[in-house]
Amino acid sequence: MNRHHPGKGASLRRACFAGLAIAAAATGAHAQTFSVLYAFPQDGGLGSDISQMTMVEGTDGNFYGTTFAGGDYANYGGGAGTVFKVSPQGQLTQLWAFSCAQGGVCADGRSPEGGVIQATDGSFYGTTYAGGTYNDGTIYRITPSGKLTTLYNFCWYPNTCASYSGGGTYGRLIQASNGDLYDTTTSGTAFKISLKGKFKLLYTWPAGGGSEGALMQVGKGALFGTTVAGGAGNEGTVFKMSLSGKVTTLYSFCSQAQCADGAQPVAGLVEGANGDLYGTTVNGGAKFGTVFKITPKGKFKSLVAFQAGTTPANPYAALTLANDGTLFGTTAYGGNPGNGFVYQIAKDRLANAWPLTGTTGCVGGTPYGGLLLASDGNFYGSDDNGNCVDSGTLFAFGPGPRRGITN
């Protein structure tokens, strides 16, 4: 399985050193500032390569997330990834480091991409992109104190197994109204699993229909999501799925000339204050991605086509609904020298954009993950590897008091 990151390259990555305050520039915006919550140490021992993860706030007030690499380097080059918690004051605790035996066999999983969720039982649940019995990934439960249990091992071709279930999960699990956890895989399957570990394959897309974004539920009804490929133009779709696994395609991207409506929706969807669903595509539009909205019945409208130059470009992450009804997101690139942005959508248009630009030449950038709106009213996000701190950083953004510390 290949990780699907159009245009993602180490040469474009930037990060910000611990303790560096980042100046935020926005046209007509209320005062917003960035600060570093935590910078992962250069040696990667506490994790590295944050990638498309979006943190969650636990009931204890701490933030929880994953790193795609780093941690235990003993038998796997680059490390197999970690699960961490970080306090609002910037104190990070590594809850778990996925490990591999000699030869690269990672029994407990490898490369957790999508982060974790906290379920109604108080434990956190997540997936790994690879590792496990068949090296196709795992589903795991981890307690707030760091006890990890593998619930399921994915299996996909060319492995030989009793039942094929998919492999290579990117999106974060969601807990639906029936209590079960739902997600999709990059190999093109949708599944559910109970908190006790009872797994059921729900749907398998035709070839090329893999999904990378998380699912979302509207009320207690259907689930909605995206596929990064497939559909009429083979550039991705928006779909609706019942809790039992019945899938309906609502929209196929690249339906307009030169993919003006967008292409390759890597991220999932979010429900806006008006009941419409909002999403992003990493490509298409004016070649640098789009923001769109779609009703639960499938009425589609493209809202923003990101441009080249000094503006935001290539949104890999889902949008986040703010308390005032506007939407906030991140782009991995854009600006000078291409470090990414936080941006705001208001009244279905691009209202503001804040570049992740450093004040001392060490710039933050490539935020592939989305933003967590925490209970303190600030957003918290992450940026990937870079020139100054190769392991990545966690940052705070908003009008509230700055809460980061150096490590």
C-alpha positions in Angstrom: 0.0 0.0 0.0 1.3 3.4 -0.9 0.6 6.5 1.1 -1.4 8.9 -1.1 0.0 12.4 -0.7 -0.2 14.3 -3.9 2.7 16.8 -4.0 3.8 15.9 -0.5 7.6 16.0 -0.3 10.2 16.3 2.4 11.9 19.1 0.6 8.8 21.3 1.1 8.4 20.6 4.8 9.0 23.1 7.5 8.5 23.1 11.2 8.9 25.6 14.1 11.4 25.3 17.0 10.0 25.1 20.5 9.2 28.3 22.2 9.1 30.3 18.9 6.1 32.6 18.8 4.7 32.8 15.2 3.4 36.0 13.9 0.0 35.8 12.3 -0.9 38.1 9.5 -4.4 38.3 8.2 -6.4 40.9 6.3 -9.3 42.3 8.2 -9.1 39.5 10.8 -9.5 39.8 14.6 -6.3 39.5 16.4 -5.1 35.8 16.3 -1.8 34.5 17.3 0.2 31.3 17.0 2.4 29.7 19.7 4.2 26.4 19.9 2.5 24.0 22.4 5.2 21.4 22.0 8.1 20.6 19.7 9.0 16.9 19.4 12.7 16.4 20.2 15.0 16.2 17.2 16.0 12.6 17.9 12.4 11.4 17.3 12.4 9.3 20.5 9.0 10.8 21.6 7.6 10.6 18.1 8.0 12.2 14.7 6.1 12.8 11.4 2.7 14.0 12.7 1.2 13.9 9.2 -2.6 14.0 8.9 -3.5 13.5 12.5 -5.9 15.8 14.3 -5.8 15.9 18.1 -8.8 15.3 20.4 -9.5 16.7 23.8 -10.1 14.1 26.5 -12.5 14.4 29.3 -9.5 15.1 31.5 -8.7 18.3 29.6 -5.6 16.9 28.0 -5.1 16.6 24.2 -4.4 13.2 22.6 -2.9 12.2 19.3 -0.5 10.0 17.4 2.7 10.3 15.4 3.2 8.3 12.2 6.8 7.5 13.0 9.4 7.9 15.8 9.3 6.2 19.2 11.1 2.8 19.2 13.9 2.8 16.7 15.4 -0.5 17.9 14.3 -2.8 15.0 12.6 -0.5 12.6 14.2 2.5 10.8 12.4 5.7 11.5 10.4 4.2 14.3 6.9 2.7 14.2 4.9 5.6 15.7 3.5 6.7 19.0 0.3 7.6 20.9 0.7 10.7 23.2 -1.1 13.0 25.4 -0.1 16.7 25.9 -1.4 19.0 28.6 -2.7 22.5 27.7 0.5 23.7 29.4 2.6 21.7 26.9 3.7 18.8 29.0 3.8 15.7 26.7 3.6 12.1 27.9 4.2 9.2 25.5 1.5 6.7 26.2 2.6 4.0 23.7 5.5 3.4 21.3 4.6 0.8 18.6 7.5 -1.6 18.4 8.9 -4.0 15.8 10.9 -7.2 16.2 14.0 -7.9 14.2 13.0 -8.1 10.6 10.4 -5.4 10.8 7.5 -7.5 12.2 5.3 -5.1 14.2 2.9 -7.2 16.1 1.0 -4.3 17.8 0.8 -2.2 14.7 2.9 0.4 12.9 2.3 3.9 11.7 -0.8 5.3 13.3 -2.0 8.0 10.9 -5.4 9.3 11.9 -5.2 10.0 15.6 -7.5 8.6 18.3 -11.0 9.2 19.6 -12.3 8.8 23.2 -15.3 6.5 23.3 -18.1 6.4 25.8 -16.3 3.9 27.9 -13.5 6.4 28.6 -10.8 4.6 26.6 -9.2 5.8 23.4 -9.5 3.9 20.1 -7.4 4.2 16.9 -6.0 2.4 13.9 -2.5 1.8 12.4 -1.8 2.0 8.8 0.4 -1.1 8.8 1.8 -3.7 11.1 -0.2 -6.4 12.9 -0.5 -10.0 11.9 -0.7 -9.4 8.1 1.1 -6.0 8.0 -2.1 -4.4 6.8 -2.8 -2.5 10.0 -4.7 -2.9 13.3 -7.5 -1.4 15.4 -6.5 -0.8 19.0 -7.8 0.4 22.3 -5.6 2.4 24.7 -6.5 3.6 28.2 -5.7 7.1 29.4 -2.9 5.6 31.4 -1.3 3.9 28.4 -2.4 0.2 28.4 -2.8 -0.9 24.8 -4.9 -3.8 23.5 -5.1 -4.9 19.9 -8.7 -5.5 18.9 -8.4 -6.4 15.2 -5.8 -7.2 12.6 -6.6 -6.1 9.0 -5.9 -8.5 6.1 -5.8 -7.6 2.4 -4.4 -8.9 -0.8 -1.9 -10.5 -1.6 -2.1 -12.0 1.9 -3.9 -15.2 2.4 -6.4 -15.1 5.2 -9.9 -16.5 6.1 -11.6 -13.2 5.3 -10.4 -10.0 3.6 -11.3 -6.8 5.4 -9.1 -4.1 3.9 -5.9 -2.4 5.0 -4.2 0.9 5.4 -6.4 3.1 7.5 -5.8 6.9 7.5 -9.0 8.3 8.9 -9.9 8.6 12.5 -12.6 6.3 13.9 -15.9 7.7 14.9 -18.4 6.4 17.4 -21.8 6.4 15.9 -25.1 6.8 17.7 -25.4 3.0 18.0 -22.2 2.8 20.1 -20.1 1.1 17.4 -17.0 2.5 15.8 -16.9 3.1 12.1 -14.1 3.9 9.6 -12.8 3.2 6.1 -9.6 2.0 4.6 -7.4 3.1 1.7 -7.8 -0.3 0.1 -11.5 0.6 -0.4 -13.6 -0.9 2.4 -15.9 0.4 5.2 -16.3 -1.4 8.5 -17.6 -1.2 12.0 -16.3 -2.6 15.3 -17.8 -2.8 18.7 -16.0 -1.6 21.8 -15.5 -5.2 22.7 -13.8 -5.9 19.4 -16.5 -7.5 17.3 -15.6 -6.6 13.7 -17.9 -6.5 10.6 -17.0 -5.6 7.0 -19.8 -3.3 5.7 -18.8 -2.4 2.2 -16.2 -2.8 -0.5 -15.8 -0.2 -3.2 -14.9 -1.0 -6.8 -11.2 -0.8 -7.5 -9.7 2.7 -6.8 -12.3 3.8 -4.3 -10.2 4.0 -1.2 -10.9 6.5 1.5 -8.5 8.5 3.7 -10.8 10.9 5.6 -12.9 10.2 8.7 -16.6 9.5 8.5 -19.2 11.8 10.1 -22.7 11.2 11.2 -25.7 13.6 10.8 -27.7 13.3 13.9 -28.5 9.7 14.6 -28.8 8.9 10.9 -26.5 8.2 8.0 -22.8 8.5 7.8 -21.1 10.7 5.2 -17.6 10.5 3.8 -15.3 10.9 0.8 -13.2 8.7 -1.4 -9.9 10.1 -2.7 -10.4 8.3 -6.0 -13.1 6.5 -7.9 -16.3 7.9 -9.1 -17.2 9.0 -12.6 -14.0 11.0 -13.1 -11.8 8.7 -10.9 -10.9 11.8 -8.9 -13.0 11.0 -5.8 -16.5 11.1 -4.5 -18.8 12.1 -1.7 -20.9 9.2 -0.4 -23.6 8.5 2.1 -23.6 5.2 4.1 -26.3 3.7 6.3 -25.2 2.3 9.7 -25.7 -1.2 8.1 -23.4 -0.4 5.2 -25.6 0.7 2.3 -23.6 3.2 0.2 -24.9 5.8 -2.2 -22.6 8.1 -4.2 -23.8 11.7 -3.9 -21.2 13.4 -6.1 -18.3 12.6 -8.3 -15.4 15.1 -8.5 -13.9 16.3 -11.7 -17.4 16.5 -13.2 -16.6 20.0 -14.5 -14.1 21.0 -17.1 -10.5 20.9 -15.9 -11.7 19.7 -12.5 -13.0 23.1 -11.6 -15.1 21.5 -8.9 -12.1 19.9 -7.2 -10.2 16.6 -7.3 -9.0 14.1 -4.7 -10.8 14.8 -1.4 -8.3 13.5 1.1 -10.2 14.7 4.1 -13.6 13.9 5.5 -16.6 16.3 5.9 -18.0 18.5 8.7 -21.6 19.6 9.3 -22.0 23.4 9.1 -24.3 25.4 11.3 -26.8 25.5 8.4 -27.0 21.7 8.1 -24.9 21.6 4.9 -21.8 19.4 4.8 -18.5 21.1 4.0 -15.3 19.5 2.7 -12.0 20.1 0.9 -10.1 18.7 -2.1 -6.4 18.7 -2.2 -6.2 19.3 -6.0 -8.5 20.7 -8.7 -10.2 24.0 -8.8 -7.4 26.4 -9.8 -5.0 23.3 -9.4 -4.4 23.9 -5.7 -7.5 22.5 -4.1 -11.0 23.6 -3.2 -13.5 24.1 -0.4 -17.0 22.8 -1.3 -20.4 22.3 0.4 -23.0 19.6 -0.3 -26.4 19.0 1.2 -27.2 15.6 2.7 -29.3 15.0 -0.4 -26.4 15.6 -2.8 -26.8 19.2 -4.0 -23.2 20.4 -4.6 -21.5 23.8 -4.7 -17.9 24.7 -5.1 -17.0 27.6 -2.8 -13.3 28.3 -2.9 -10.6 27.5 -5.5 -7.2 28.0 -4.0 -4.6 29.9 -6.1 -0.9 29.7 -6.4 1.4 32.4 -5.0 1.0 33.9 -1.5 -2.4 32.4 -0.7 -3.3 29.1 0.9 -2.8 26.0 -1.2 -3.6 22.2 -1.0 -5.9 21.5 2.0 -5.3 17.9 3.2 -7.4 18.3 6.4 -11.1 18.5 7.2 -12.7 21.8 8.3 -13.6 22.5 11.9 -16.8 24.3 12.9 -16.1 27.3 15.2 -18.4 28.5 18.0 -19.5 31.5 15.8 -20.6 29.2 13.0 -17.6 29.9 10.7 -15.3 27.2 9.6 -11.5 26.9 10.1 -9.0 24.7 8.2 -5.4 24.3 7.3 -3.5 24.1 4.0 -0.2 22.3 3.8 1.3 24.8 1.4 1.0 28.3 0.1 2.6 31.6 1.0 6.2 32.4 0.9 8.2 30.2 1.3 5.2 27.8 1.1 4.7 27.0 4.8 1.0 26.5 4.9 -1.9 28.5 6.4 -4.8 28.5 8.8 -7.8 29.8 7.0 -11.4 30.8 7.8 -14.6 30.2 5.8 -17.4 32.6 6.5 -20.6 33.1 4.5 -19.3 30.4 2.1 -16.3 32.3 1.1 -12.6 32.6 2.1 -12.7 35.3 4.8 -9.3 35.2 6.4 -6.0 33.4 6.1 -3.0 33.3 8.5 0.4 32.1 7.2 2.5 30.0 9.5 5.5 32.2 9.2 8.3 32.4 11.8 9.9 35.5 13.1 13.5 34.3 13.3 13.8 32.3 10.0 12.6 29.1 11.5 9.1 28.7 10.1 6.2 26.5 10.8 4.6 24.7 7.9 3.0 21.7 6.2 0.0 21.3 8.5 -1.5 18.2 7.0 -3.8 17.7 10.0 -6.8 19.6 11.0 -7.6 21.8 13.9 -9.1 20.9 17.3 -11.4 23.5 18.8 -10.7 23.0 22.5 -12.8 24.0 25.5 -10.7 27.1 26.1 -11.8 28.5 22.8 -8.5 28.1 21.0 -7.6 25.9 18.1 -4.8 23.3 18.4 -3.0 21.8 15.4 0.2 20.3 14.2 2.8 20.7 11.5 4.9 18.1 9.9 8.7 17.7 9.6 10.9 20.7 8.8 14.3 22.3 8.7 14.5 23.3 12.4 12.7 20.5 14.2 12.5 17.5 11.9 10.1 15.7 14.3 7.3 18.3 14.0 5.4 20.6 16.4 2.0 21.1 18.0 0.7 24.6 18.0 -2.0 26.8 19.5 -3.9 29.3 17.5 -6.5 31.8 18.6 -7.3 34.9 20.6 -6.9 33.3 24.1 -3.9 33.2 26.4 -0.8 31.5 25.0 -0.2 28.2 26.7 2.8 26.7 25.1 6.2 26.0 26.8 9.6 24.9 25.6 10.8 21.3 26.0 
